[in-house]
């Protein structure tokens, strides 16, 4: 085959001329009948909508496994916190516990206790230091007591793992994970 621009001999399957850089032909693509995007001609699964190429859309509405606020889970898609995931690309889902960072409240509590002990141990002249230390210790203890675990919906796909949603409400996260698991199982 010859390049139309520089007339040099080039390989038959070339997309660009290796000599002048002219485009020889467009890469072969097909259009996904579900989302109408161009995808590689040999694709069997659309990388955008996650549906199988050549598979007809069902005319009936999608079965919803869960609809809760801004979360919708169906067999083909999951909308979680405003982000849409193609269920055909999701390989697994799990709930993970994320403990809070307790470092600073513990440091504050320890410093407060030490200041309290030092202040009261030094007698009357250290009373103000002891009172301030007690307030610092109480603040650190209250902060520590107010901390609670967060839970996340962790989705795994070919591109890696991501936390789709974090919330302190364990039951809500569990409900979303169960709906996603059911959608993955029934999708096959």
C-alpha positions, 0 to 999 in steps of 0.5 A: 500500500502507498501513502496518499501524501508522500507516495512511499510504501507503507504496511497494509494495516498502518493507521499512520504513515511512518514517514510523513505522519499522514492518517491512512485510515480511522481505527475500526469502531462500532457503536454501542446500541445501548449508549451510542458511543464509539467503541472498538470493533472487537469489543464484547462489553461496552467500556462506558455503559457496561452492557454486552455488545449485541445484546438487546435492551429489555423494553421493561423498566430496570428492576431496582434493588435499592432506591435510597435518597441519592442512591439507586442500584439496578442490575446495569448501574449503580448511582451512589453519591452522584457518581454512576458505576456500570455494574458490568465492570464491577467485580466485587463489593464489600463494607469496610470499617474505617476507624477514626484517627484518635492520635490528637485527642489522646495526646490532648488527654495525656498532656492535660492529665500531666499538667493537672498532676504537675499543677496539683503536685506543686501546691498552691502556686500550681493550682491554676496550672492544675485547673487548666490541665484538668480542662485540657484533659476533659476536652481531650476526653470529650473529643475522644468520646465523640469519635466514631467509626465510619463505614464505606462501600468499597467497589472493586473493578478492573481499574482498582478499588475505590470507596464509593460512599463513606457514612457513619450509619453502618446499617445504610452502608450494609443495605447498599452493599447487600443491594450491590451484591444481589445485582452482581450475583443476578447479573451473572 
